């Protein structure tokens, strides 16, 4: 009896200066779920080593086949500024630390989409703030998975 190949599972990161949102999803369902917010800065102390360790633990916990990182492109022209270059450099370190393929997805307006999704949730401001980054990571991953479906690639 032949088994269909398992849909590739992805872990998404919405890297931030203070915290990083984490989400998981797979190509089969194209559903992304927010799972965590890592309260560690990307560049503080030893160039973000604590965050790299936390991301490596997340990959151990969720066992993805690859990682998608939100790329902060300039709103006006989609060019890459200083923050995007910083994210790409950190993404290279994530790939080295985890041994996983890292891809990038435009993250423009994902935080706004996360806020919109939470607007009618009944959550307090503090609760929303705590979930925003993980939900933004889920939006990044949904957009990545939907783009894969449109491109026919995987």
DSSP file (Angstrom, degrees, kcal/mol; ACC not computed):
  #  RESIDUE AA STRUCTURE BP1 BP2  ACC     N-H-->O    O-->H-N    N-H-->O    O-->H-N    TCO  KAPPA ALPHA  PHI   PSI    X-CA   Y-CA   Z-CA
    1    1 A X              0   0    0      0, 0.0     2,-0.3     0, 0.0     0, 0.0   0.000 360.0 360.0 360.0 125.0    0.0    0.0    0.0
    2    2 A X        -     0   0    0      1,-0.0     2,-0.4     0, 0.0     0, 0.0  -0.642 360.0-145.0 -89.0 141.9    1.5    3.3   -1.1
    3    3 A X        -     0   0    0     -2,-0.3     2,-0.2     3,-0.0     3,-0.1  -0.848  18.1-117.6-105.7 142.1    1.3    6.4    1.1
    4    4 A X        -     0   0    0     -2,-0.4     3,-0.1     1,-0.1     2,-0.0  -0.506  43.6 -97.2 -70.7 144.7    0.9    9.9   -0.1
    5    5 A X        -     0   0    0     -2,-0.2     2,-0.1     1,-0.1    -1,-0.1  -0.349  43.6-103.9 -63.3 144.9    3.8   12.1    0.8
    6    6 A X        -     0   0    0      1,-0.1    -1,-0.1    -3,-0.1     2,-0.1  -0.446  38.3-106.0 -68.5 139.0    3.3   14.2    3.9
    7    7 A X        -     0   0    0     -2,-0.1    -1,-0.1     1,-0.1     2,-0.1  -0.424  44.0 -99.5 -64.2 138.6    2.5   17.9    3.2
    8    8 A X        -     0   0    0     -2,-0.1    19,-2.4    18,-0.1     2,-0.4  -0.383  35.9-142.0 -63.5 135.3    5.5   20.1    4.0
    9    9 A X  E     -A   26   0A   0     17,-0.2    56,-3.4    54,-0.2    57,-1.1  -0.829  16.5-162.2-102.0 137.0    5.2   21.7    7.4
   10   10 A X  E     -Ab  25  66A   0     15,-3.4    15,-1.9    -2,-0.4     2,-0.5  -0.922  13.4-152.4-123.2 145.1    6.4   25.3    7.9
   11   11 A X  E     -Ab  24  67A   0     55,-2.0    57,-2.6    -2,-0.4     2,-0.4  -0.973  20.4-154.0-111.4 127.9    7.3   27.4   10.9
   12   12 A X  E     -Ab  23  68A   0     11,-3.1    11,-1.8    -2,-0.5     2,-0.4  -0.824   6.1-161.8-107.9 144.8    6.9   31.1   10.4
   13   13 A X  E     -Ab  22  69A   0     55,-2.6    57,-2.6    -2,-0.4     2,-0.7  -0.986  13.7-164.9-125.5 131.1    8.7   33.9   12.3
   14   14 A X  E     -A   21   0A   0      7,-2.3     7,-1.8    -2,-0.4   123,-0.1  -0.845  28.5-154.1-109.2  89.7    7.7   37.5   12.5
   15   15 A X        +     0   0    0     -2,-0.7     2,-0.3    55,-0.3     5,-0.2  -0.394  19.2 174.4 -70.8 136.7   11.0   38.9   13.8
   16   16 A X        -     0   0    0     24,-0.2    26,-0.9    -2,-0.1    24,-0.1  -0.902  45.2-110.8-137.5 168.2   10.9   42.0   15.8
   17   17 A X  S    S+     0   0    0     -2,-0.3    26,-0.3    24,-0.2    27,-0.1   0.770 118.3  18.9 -69.8 -25.0   13.3   44.2   17.8
   18   18 A X  S    S+     0   0    0      1,-0.4     2,-0.3    23,-0.2    -1,-0.1   0.713 132.6   6.6-114.7 -33.9   11.6   43.2   21.1
   19   19 A X        -     0   0    0     20,-0.2     2,-0.4    -5,-0.1    -1,-0.4  -0.973  58.2-136.2-151.1 161.6    9.7   40.0   20.4
   20   20 A X  E     - C   0  38A   0     18,-2.3    18,-3.2    -2,-0.3     2,-0.3  -0.984  15.4-141.3-126.6 126.5    9.2   37.4   17.7
   21   21 A X  E     -AC  14  37A   0     -7,-1.8    -7,-2.3    -2,-0.4     2,-0.4  -0.634  17.2-159.0 -84.0 145.1    5.9   35.9   16.7
   22   22 A X  E     +AC  13  36A   0     14,-2.7    13,-2.9    -2,-0.3    14,-1.6  -0.982  15.6 166.8-128.1 136.3    5.8   32.1   15.8
   23   23 A X  E     -AC  12  34A   0    -11,-1.8   -11,-3.1    -2,-0.4     2,-0.3  -0.958  16.2-152.3-141.5 159.2    3.2   30.3   13.8
   24   24 A X  E     +AC  11  33A   0      9,-2.3     9,-3.3    -2,-0.3     2,-0.3  -0.950  24.4 141.4-131.9 154.6    3.0   26.8   12.1
   25   25 A X  E     -AC  10  32A   0    -15,-1.9   -15,-3.4    -2,-0.3     2,-0.3  -0.967  31.5-124.5-173.4 175.7    1.1   25.4    9.2
   26   26 A X  E  >  -A    9   0A   0      5,-0.8     4,-2.1    -2,-0.3     5,-0.4  -0.940  22.5-118.8-138.6 161.2    1.4   23.1    6.2
   27   27 A X  T  4 S+     0   0    0    -19,-2.4   -18,-0.1    -2,-0.3    -1,-0.1   0.784 107.3  60.1 -67.7 -28.7    1.1   23.1    2.5
   28   28 A X  T  4 S+     0   0    0    -20,-0.3    -1,-0.2     1,-0.2   -19,-0.1   0.958 119.2  23.0 -66.9 -51.8   -1.8   20.6    2.5
   29   29 A X  T  4 S-     0   0    0      2,-0.2    -2,-0.2   -22,-0.0    -1,-0.2   0.748  87.0-146.0 -85.9 -25.1   -4.3   22.5    4.5
   30   30 A X     <  +     0   0    0     -4,-2.1     2,-0.5     1,-0.3    -3,-0.1   0.777  54.9 135.0  56.9  28.8   -2.8   26.0    3.9
   31   31 A X        -     0   0    0     -5,-0.4    -5,-0.8   114,-0.1     2,-0.4  -0.919  39.7-162.5-107.3 131.2   -3.9   26.8    7.4
   32   32 A X  E     -C   25   0A   0     -2,-0.5     2,-0.4    -7,-0.2    -7,-0.2  -0.933   2.6-163.1-114.4 136.7   -1.5   28.7    9.7
   33   33 A X  E     -C   24   0A   0     -9,-3.3    -9,-2.3    -2,-0.4     2,-0.2  -0.970  20.4-125.6-122.1 130.3   -1.9   28.8   13.4
   34   34 A X  E     +C   23   0A   0     -2,-0.4   -11,-0.3   -11,-0.2   101,-0.1  -0.531  34.9 168.1 -68.4 137.2   -0.2   31.2   15.8
   35   35 A X  E     -     0   0A   0    -13,-2.9     2,-0.3     1,-0.4   -12,-0.2   0.661  48.6  -8.1-124.9 -25.5    1.6   29.3   18.5
   36   36 A X  E     -C   22   0A   0    -14,-1.6   -14,-2.7    95,-0.1     2,-0.4  -0.996  41.5-136.3-166.8 160.9    3.9   31.5   20.5
   37   37 A X  E     -C   21   0A   0     -2,-0.3     2,-0.7   -16,-0.2   -16,-0.2  -0.993  22.3-149.1-126.2 123.6    5.6   34.9   21.1
   38   38 A X  E     -C   20   0A   0    -18,-3.2   -18,-2.3    -2,-0.4     2,-1.7  -0.841   6.1-150.2 -95.0 117.1    9.2   34.8   22.0
   39   39 A X        +     0   0    0     -2,-0.7     2,-0.4   -20,-0.2   -20,-0.2  -0.372  59.5 107.1 -88.0  58.3   10.0   37.7   24.3
   40   40 A X        -     0   0    0     -2,-1.7   -24,-0.2   -24,-0.1    -2,-0.1  -0.999  69.0-116.8-135.0 138.0   13.7   38.1   23.2
   41   41 A X        -     0   0    0     -2,-0.4    10,-0.3     1,-0.1   -23,-0.2  -0.389  18.0-128.9 -74.1 152.8   15.2   40.8   21.0
   42   42 A X  S    S+     0   0    0    -26,-0.9    -1,-0.1     1,-0.2   -25,-0.1   0.795 101.1  22.2 -70.3 -29.5   16.8   39.9   17.7
   43   43 A X  S    S+     0   0    0    -26,-0.3     4,-0.4     5,-0.1     2,-0.2   0.359  88.3 117.5-126.6   8.0   20.0   41.7   18.3
   44   44 A X  S  > S-     0   0    0      3,-0.2     4,-1.3   -27,-0.1     6,-0.3  -0.545  75.4  -5.9 -81.6 144.2   20.6   42.2   22.0
   45   45 A X  H >> S+     0   0    0     -2,-0.2     3,-1.4     2,-0.2     4,-0.8   0.794 134.7   8.3  47.6 122.9   23.6   40.5   23.7
   46   46 A X  H >4 S-     0   0    0      1,-0.3     3,-0.7     2,-0.2    -1,-0.2   0.809 128.2 -69.7  46.4  37.7   25.8   38.2   21.7
   47   47 A X  H 34 S-     0   0    0     -4,-0.4    -1,-0.3     1,-0.2    -2,-0.2   0.833  97.2 -47.2  57.0  39.6   24.0   39.1   18.5
   48   48 A X  H <X S+     0   0    0     -3,-1.4     4,-2.4    -4,-1.3    -1,-0.2   0.722  87.7 146.6  82.0  20.8   20.7   37.4   19.3
   49   49 A X  H <X S+     0   0    0     -4,-0.8     4,-2.3    -3,-0.7     5,-0.2   0.876  72.1  54.1 -59.5 -38.9   22.1   34.1   20.5
   50   50 A X  H  > S+     0   0    0     -5,-0.4     4,-2.0    -6,-0.3    -1,-0.2   0.903 109.6  47.8 -63.5 -40.1   19.2   33.7   23.0
   51   51 A X  H  > S+     0   0    0    -10,-0.3     4,-2.6     2,-0.2    -2,-0.2   0.908 109.2  53.4 -66.3 -41.6   16.7   34.2   20.3
   52   52 A X  H  X S+     0   0    0     -4,-2.4     4,-2.5     1,-0.2    -2,-0.2   0.911 109.5  48.8 -58.9 -42.0   18.5   31.7   18.0
   53   53 A X  H  X S+     0   0    0     -4,-2.3     4,-2.1     2,-0.2    -1,-0.2   0.901 110.9  50.1 -63.9 -40.6   18.3   29.1   20.8
   54   54 A X  H  X S+     0   0    0     -4,-2.0     4,-2.1     2,-0.2    -2,-0.2   0.886 111.2  48.7 -66.0 -38.4   14.6   29.8   21.3
   55   55 A X  H  X S+     0   0    0     -4,-2.6     4,-2.2     2,-0.2    -2,-0.2   0.912 109.4  52.4 -67.0 -42.2   13.9   29.4   17.6
   56   56 A X  H  X S+     0   0    0     -4,-2.5     4,-1.8     1,-0.2    -2,-0.2   0.894 109.3  50.2 -59.8 -39.6   15.9   26.1   17.5
   57   57 A X  H  X S+     0   0    0     -4,-2.1     4,-2.6     2,-0.2    -1,-0.2   0.907 107.6  53.6 -64.8 -41.0   13.8   24.9   20.4
   58   58 A X  H  X S+     0   0    0     -4,-2.1     4,-2.5     1,-0.2     5,-0.3   0.881 107.9  50.3 -61.1 -37.7   10.6   25.9   18.5
   59   59 A X  H  X S+     0   0    0     -4,-2.2     4,-1.9     2,-0.2     5,-0.3   0.870 110.5  49.8 -69.9 -33.8   11.8   23.8   15.5
   60   60 A X  H  < S+     0   0    0     -4,-1.8    -2,-0.2    -5,-0.2    -1,-0.2   0.913 114.5  45.2 -65.0 -41.9   12.4   20.9   17.9
   61   61 A X  H  < S+     0   0    0     -4,-2.6    -2,-0.2     1,-0.2    -1,-0.2   0.887 125.9  28.3 -68.9 -40.7    8.9   21.3   19.3
   62   62 A X  H  < S-     0   0    0     -4,-2.5    -2,-0.2    -5,-0.2    -1,-0.2   0.558  89.1-145.1-104.1 -11.0    7.1   21.7   16.0
   63   63 A X     <  -     0   0    0     -4,-1.9   -54,-0.2    -5,-0.3    -3,-0.1   0.888  27.1-176.3  47.9  56.4    9.3   19.7   13.6
   64   64 A X        -     0   0    0     -5,-0.3   -54,-0.2     1,-0.1    -1,-0.1  -0.351  32.4-139.3 -76.4 162.7    8.9   21.9   10.5
   65   65 A X  S    S-     0   0    0    -56,-3.4    36,-0.6     1,-0.2     2,-0.3   0.608  84.7  -3.4 -90.3 -17.1   10.4   21.1    7.1
   66   66 A X  E     -bd  10 101A   0    -57,-1.1   -55,-2.0    34,-0.2     2,-0.4  -0.973  68.0-117.2-164.6 171.4   11.3   24.7    6.6
   67   67 A X  E     -bd  11 102A   0     34,-2.8    36,-2.9    -2,-0.3     2,-0.5  -0.963  13.2-158.4-124.9 137.1   11.1   28.2    8.0
   68   68 A X  E     -bd  12 103A   0    -57,-2.6   -55,-2.6    -2,-0.4     2,-0.5  -0.967  11.6-164.3-113.5 127.7    9.3   31.3    6.6
   69   69 A X  E     -bd  13 104A   0     34,-2.7    36,-2.1    -2,-0.5     2,-0.2  -0.948  23.0-119.5-116.0 130.2   10.5   34.7    7.8
   70   70 A X  E     - d   0 105A   0    -57,-2.6     2,-0.6    -2,-0.5   -55,-0.3  -0.482  26.1-148.4 -66.2 130.5    8.5   37.8    7.3
   71   71 A X  E     - d   0 106A   0     34,-3.3    36,-2.2    -2,-0.2     2,-1.5  -0.906   7.2-139.0-107.5 117.2   10.5   40.3    5.3
   72   72 A X        -     0   0    0     -2,-0.6     9,-0.5    34,-0.2    12,-0.4  -0.558  29.7-177.8 -80.1  89.4    9.8   44.0    6.1
   73   73 A X  B     -E   80   0B   0     -2,-1.5     7,-0.2     7,-0.1     2,-0.2  -0.480  37.9 -88.9 -82.9 157.0    9.8   45.6    2.7
   74   74 A X     >  -     0   0    0      5,-3.0     4,-2.2    -2,-0.1     5,-0.2  -0.465  32.7-135.7 -66.7 134.2    9.4   49.4    2.2
   75   75 A X  T  4 S+     0   0    0      1,-0.2    -1,-0.1    -2,-0.2    -2,-0.1   0.861  96.7  50.7 -60.5 -39.8    5.7   50.2    1.9
   76   76 A X  T  4 S+     0   0    0      1,-0.2    -1,-0.2     3,-0.0    -2,-0.0   0.918 132.2   2.4 -70.2 -45.4    6.1   52.6   -1.0
   77   77 A X  T  4 S-     0   0    0      2,-0.1    -2,-0.2     0, 0.0    -1,-0.2   0.319  89.0-115.6-132.3   8.7    8.1   50.5   -3.5
   78   78 A X     <  +     0   0    0     -4,-2.2    -3,-0.1     1,-0.2     2,-0.1   0.685  65.4 146.9  62.7  19.0    8.7   47.1   -2.0
   79   79 A X        -     0   0    0     -5,-0.2    -5,-3.0    -6,-0.1     2,-0.6  -0.382  53.8-107.3 -79.6 165.6   12.4   47.7   -1.8
   80   80 A X  B     -E   73   0B   0     -7,-0.2    -7,-0.1    -3,-0.1     2,-0.1  -0.849  39.9-177.8 -98.3 120.5   14.6   46.3    0.9
   81   81 A X     >  -     0   0    0     -2,-0.6     4,-1.9    -9,-0.5     5,-0.2  -0.150  49.4 -69.8 -97.8-162.8   15.8   48.8    3.5
   82   82 A X  H  > S+     0   0    0      1,-0.2     4,-2.1     2,-0.2     5,-0.1   0.880 130.5  52.1 -61.2 -41.4   18.1   48.4    6.5
   83   83 A X  H  > S+     0   0    0      1,-0.2     4,-2.4     2,-0.2    -1,-0.2   0.895 108.5  50.9 -66.1 -38.9   15.6   46.4    8.5
   84   84 A X  H  > S+     0   0    0    -12,-0.4     4,-2.6     2,-0.2    -1,-0.2   0.895 110.0  50.1 -64.2 -39.3   15.1   43.9    5.7
   85   85 A X  H  X S+     0   0    0     -4,-1.9     4,-2.3     2,-0.2    -1,-0.2   0.893 110.2  50.7 -65.1 -38.9   18.8   43.4    5.4
   86   86 A X  H  X S+     0   0    0     -4,-2.1     4,-2.2     2,-0.2    -2,-0.2   0.909 111.0  48.6 -63.4 -42.8   19.0   42.9    9.2
   87   87 A X  H  X S+     0   0    0     -4,-2.4     4,-2.7     2,-0.2    -2,-0.2   0.914 110.8  50.2 -65.1 -43.3   16.2   40.3    8.9
   88   88 A X  H  X S+     0   0    0     -4,-2.6     4,-1.9     2,-0.2    -2,-0.2   0.918 110.5  49.9 -61.4 -42.3   18.0   38.5    6.0
   89   89 A X  H  X S+     0   0    0     -4,-2.3     4,-1.3     1,-0.2    -1,-0.2   0.914 113.3  45.4 -63.3 -42.1   21.3   38.4    7.9
   90   90 A X  H  X S+     0   0    0     -4,-2.2     4,-2.2     1,-0.2    -1,-0.2   0.880 108.4  58.3 -68.2 -36.2   19.5   36.9   11.0
   91   91 A X  H  X S+     0   0    0     -4,-2.7     4,-2.4     1,-0.2    -2,-0.2   0.864 102.0  54.3 -59.8 -37.3   17.6   34.5    8.7
   92   92 A X  H  X S+     0   0    0     -4,-1.9     4,-2.1     1,-0.2    -1,-0.2   0.890 108.7  48.9 -63.1 -38.5   21.0   33.1    7.5
   93   93 A X  H  X S+     0   0    0     -4,-1.3     4,-2.6     2,-0.2    -2,-0.2   0.869 108.5  53.4 -68.7 -36.3   21.9   32.5   11.1
   94   94 A X  H  X S+     0   0    0     -4,-2.2     4,-2.2     2,-0.2     6,-0.4   0.923 108.6  50.3 -62.3 -44.0   18.6   30.8   11.7
   95   95 A X  H  X S+     0   0    0     -4,-2.4     4,-2.5     1,-0.2     5,-0.4   0.921 113.1  45.6 -60.2 -44.3   19.2   28.5    8.7
   96   96 A X  H  < S+     0   0    0     -4,-2.1    -1,-0.2     1,-0.2    -2,-0.2   0.902 114.5  47.9 -65.5 -40.9   22.7   27.6   10.1
   97   97 A X  H  < S+     0   0    0     -4,-2.6    -2,-0.2     1,-0.2    -1,-0.2   0.818 124.7  29.1 -70.9 -31.3   21.4   27.1   13.6
   98   98 A X  H  < S-     0   0    0     -4,-2.2    -2,-0.2     2,-0.2    -1,-0.2   0.678  92.4-132.7-104.0 -21.0   18.5   24.8   12.6
   99   99 A X     <  +     0   0    0     -4,-2.5     2,-0.3    -5,-0.3    -3,-0.1   0.652  65.7 127.5  73.7  14.7   19.8   23.2    9.4
  100  100 A X        -     0   0    0     -5,-0.4    -1,-0.3    -6,-0.4    -2,-0.2  -0.728  69.0-100.1-106.1 154.1   16.4   24.1    7.7
  101  101 A X  E     -d   66   0A   0    -36,-0.6   -34,-2.8    -2,-0.3     2,-0.5  -0.485  37.5-153.2 -64.8 136.0   15.6   25.9    4.5
  102  102 A X  E     +d   67   0A   0    -36,-0.2     2,-0.3    -2,-0.2   -34,-0.2  -0.969  15.0 179.4-117.2 129.5   14.7   29.5    5.2
  103  103 A X  E     -d   68   0A   0    -36,-2.9   -34,-2.7    -2,-0.5     2,-0.4  -0.838  18.5-132.7-121.2 163.6   12.4   31.4    2.8
  104  104 A X  E     -d   69   0A   0     -2,-0.3     2,-0.4   -36,-0.2   -34,-0.2  -0.898  14.4-168.3-121.4 147.0   11.1   35.0    3.0
  105  105 A X  E     -d   70   0A   0    -36,-2.1   -34,-3.3    -2,-0.4    39,-0.1  -1.000  35.0-103.6-135.8 133.3    7.7   36.4    2.6
  106  106 A X  E     -d   71   0A   0     -2,-0.4   -34,-0.2   -36,-0.2    37,-0.1  -0.304  32.8-170.9 -51.0 126.1    6.6   40.1    2.3
  107  107 A X    >   +     0   0    0    -36,-2.2     3,-2.1     2,-0.0     4,-0.4   0.256  30.1 141.6-109.5  12.3    5.2   41.1    5.7
  108  108 A X  T 3  S+     0   0    0    -37,-0.3   -34,-0.1     1,-0.3   -37,-0.0  -0.327  79.0   2.2 -57.7 132.8    3.8   44.5    4.8
  109  109 A X  T 3> S+     0   0    0      1,-0.1     4,-2.3     3,-0.0    -1,-0.3   0.468  92.5 120.6  70.6   6.2    0.5   45.1    6.6
  110  110 A X  H <> S+     0   0    0     -3,-2.1     4,-2.3     2,-0.2     5,-0.1   0.886  75.5  50.0 -68.2 -35.8    0.6   41.8    8.4
  111  111 A X  H  > S+     0   0    0     -4,-0.4     4,-2.5     2,-0.2    -1,-0.2   0.896 110.6  50.5 -66.6 -38.0    0.5   43.5   11.8
  112  112 A X  H  > S+     0   0    0      2,-0.2     4,-2.5     1,-0.2    -2,-0.2   0.903 110.4  49.5 -64.5 -40.1   -2.5   45.6   10.6
  113  113 A X  H  X S+     0   0    0     -4,-2.3     4,-2.4     2,-0.2    -2,-0.2   0.898 109.8  51.4 -64.5 -39.4   -4.2   42.4    9.5
  114  114 A X  H  X S+     0   0    0     -4,-2.3     4,-1.5     2,-0.2    -2,-0.2   0.926 110.7  48.5 -62.1 -44.3   -3.5   40.9   12.9
  115  115 A X  H  X S+     0   0    0     -4,-2.5     4,-1.0     1,-0.2    -2,-0.2   0.915 110.6  51.2 -61.7 -42.9   -5.0   43.9   14.6
  116  116 A X  H >< S+     0   0    0     -4,-2.5     3,-0.6     1,-0.2     4,-0.5   0.901 108.3  51.5 -61.2 -42.3   -8.1   43.8   12.3
  117  117 A X  H 3< S+     0   0    0     -4,-2.4     3,-0.3     1,-0.2    -1,-0.2   0.818 115.0  42.8 -65.2 -30.3   -8.6   40.1   13.1
  118  118 A X  H >< S+     0   0    0     -4,-1.5     3,-2.1    -3,-0.2     5,-0.4   0.568  87.6  95.1 -90.6  -9.1   -8.5   40.8   16.9
  119  119 A X  T << S+     0   0    0     -4,-1.0     3,-0.3    -3,-0.6    -1,-0.2   0.845  95.6  31.4 -54.7 -41.0  -10.6   44.0   16.7
  120  120 A X  T 3  S+     0   0    0     -4,-0.5    -1,-0.3    -3,-0.3    -2,-0.1   0.130  91.9 102.3-103.1  19.7  -13.9   42.2   17.5
  121  121 A X  S <  S-     0   0    0     -3,-2.1    -1,-0.2     2,-0.1    -2,-0.1   0.699  83.0-128.0 -79.5 -19.6  -12.3   39.5   19.8
  122  122 A X        +     0   0    0     -4,-0.4     2,-0.1    -3,-0.3    -3,-0.1   0.500  60.6 142.1  82.2   2.6  -13.3   41.0   23.1
  123  123 A X        -     0   0    0     -5,-0.4    -1,-0.3     1,-0.1    -2,-0.1  -0.431  54.4-111.7 -74.6 151.7   -9.6   40.8   24.3
  124  124 A X     >  -     0   0    0     -2,-0.1     4,-2.6    -3,-0.1     5,-0.2  -0.320  32.2-103.6 -73.2 166.1   -8.1   43.5   26.4
  125  125 A X  H  > S+     0   0    0      1,-0.2     4,-2.5     2,-0.2     5,-0.2   0.910 124.0  50.5 -57.0 -43.5   -5.4   45.7   24.9
  126  126 A X  H  > S+     0   0    0      2,-0.2     4,-1.9     1,-0.2    -1,-0.2   0.902 110.5  48.6 -63.5 -41.9   -2.8   43.8   26.9
  127  127 A X  H  > S+     0   0    0      2,-0.2     4,-1.1     1,-0.2    -1,-0.2   0.906 112.0  49.6 -64.9 -41.2   -4.1   40.4   25.7
  128  128 A X  H >X S+     0   0    0     -4,-2.6     4,-2.0     1,-0.2     3,-0.6   0.922 108.4  52.7 -62.9 -44.1   -4.1   41.7   22.1
  129  129 A X  H 3X S+     0   0    0     -4,-2.5     4,-0.6     1,-0.2    -1,-0.2   0.890 108.0  52.2 -59.4 -40.0   -0.5   43.0   22.4
  130  130 A X  H 3< S+     0   0    0     -4,-1.9     4,-0.2     1,-0.2    -1,-0.2   0.752 118.0  36.2 -68.4 -24.5    0.6   39.6   23.7
  131  131 A X  H <X S+     0   0    0     -4,-1.1     4,-2.4    -3,-0.6     5,-0.2   0.622  93.5  87.9-101.7 -16.8   -1.0   37.8   20.7
  132  132 A X  H  X S+     0   0    0     -4,-2.0     4,-2.6     1,-0.2     5,-0.2   0.877  88.1  47.8 -54.9 -47.3   -0.3   40.3   17.9
  133  133 A X  H  X S+     0   0    0     -4,-0.6     4,-2.0     1,-0.2  -112,-0.3   0.886 112.9  47.8 -67.4 -38.6    3.1   39.0   16.9
  134  134 A X  H  > S+     0   0    0     -4,-0.2     4,-1.8     2,-0.2    -1,-0.2   0.896 113.6  48.3 -67.9 -38.6    2.1   35.4   16.7
  135  135 A X  H  X S+     0   0    0     -4,-2.4     4,-2.1     2,-0.2    -2,-0.2   0.885 109.3  52.8 -68.0 -37.7   -1.0   36.3   14.7
  136  136 A X  H  X S+     0   0    0     -4,-2.6     4,-2.4    -5,-0.2    -2,-0.2   0.897 107.7  52.1 -62.7 -39.4    1.2   38.4   12.4
  137  137 A X  H  X S+     0   0    0     -4,-2.0     4,-2.3     1,-0.2    -1,-0.2   0.887 108.1  51.8 -62.5 -38.2    3.4   35.4   11.9
  138  138 A X  H  X S+     0   0    0     -4,-1.8     4,-2.6     2,-0.2    -2,-0.2   0.889 108.6  50.4 -65.8 -38.2    0.3   33.3   11.0
  139  139 A X  H  X S+     0   0    0     -4,-2.1     4,-2.5     2,-0.2    -2,-0.2   0.922 109.6  51.1 -64.4 -43.6   -0.7   35.9    8.4
  140  140 A X  H  X S+     0   0    0     -4,-2.4     4,-2.1     1,-0.2    -2,-0.2   0.930 112.9  46.1 -56.8 -46.1    2.9   35.8    6.9
  141  141 A X  H  X S+     0   0    0     -4,-2.3     4,-2.9     2,-0.2     5,-0.2   0.894 110.0  52.7 -68.0 -40.2    2.6   32.0    6.7
  142  142 A X  H  X S+     0   0    0     -4,-2.6     4,-2.7     1,-0.2     5,-0.2   0.929 110.9  47.7 -59.3 -44.6   -0.9   32.1    5.2
  143  143 A X  H  X S+     0   0    0     -4,-2.5     4,-2.2     2,-0.2    -1,-0.2   0.896 112.6  49.4 -64.7 -39.1    0.3   34.5    2.5
  144  144 A X  H  X S+     0   0    0     -4,-2.1     4,-2.1    -5,-0.2    -2,-0.2   0.940 113.2  45.8 -62.9 -48.3    3.3   32.3    1.8
  145  145 A X  H  X S+     0   0    0     -4,-2.9     4,-1.9     1,-0.2    -2,-0.2   0.888 113.2  49.5 -65.7 -39.2    1.2   29.1    1.6
  146  146 A X  H  X S+     0   0    0     -4,-2.7     4,-2.0    -5,-0.2    -1,-0.2   0.889 109.6  51.6 -66.1 -38.4   -1.4   30.8   -0.6
  147  147 A X  H  X S+     0   0    0     -4,-2.2     4,-2.4    -5,-0.2     6,-0.2   0.887 108.0  52.8 -64.5 -37.9    1.4   32.1   -2.9
  148  148 A X  H  X>S+     0   0    0     -4,-2.1     4,-1.5     1,-0.2     5,-1.1   0.906 108.4  50.6 -62.3 -41.1    2.8   28.6   -3.2
  149  149 A X  H  <5S+     0   0    0     -4,-1.9    -1,-0.2     1,-0.2    -2,-0.2   0.882 111.5  47.0 -64.5 -38.5   -0.6   27.3   -4.2
  150  150 A X  H  <5S+     0   0    0     -4,-2.0    -1,-0.2     1,-0.2    -2,-0.2   0.878 115.3  45.6 -70.3 -37.4   -1.0   29.9   -6.9
  151  151 A X  H  <5S-     0   0    0     -4,-2.4    -1,-0.2    -5,-0.2    -2,-0.2   0.704 103.0-132.0 -77.6 -19.7    2.5   29.3   -8.2
  152  152 A X  T  <5 +     0   0    0     -4,-1.5     2,-0.2     1,-0.3    -3,-0.2   0.599  65.6 125.9  75.9  10.1    2.0   25.5   -8.1
  153  153 A X      <       0   0    0     -5,-1.1    -1,-0.3    -6,-0.2    -2,-0.1  -0.619 360.0 360.0 -99.3 160.8    5.4   25.1   -6.4
  154  154 A X              0   0    0     -2,-0.2    -1,-0.1    -3,-0.1  -127,-0.1   0.314 360.0 360.0-151.0 360.0    6.2   23.4   -3.1
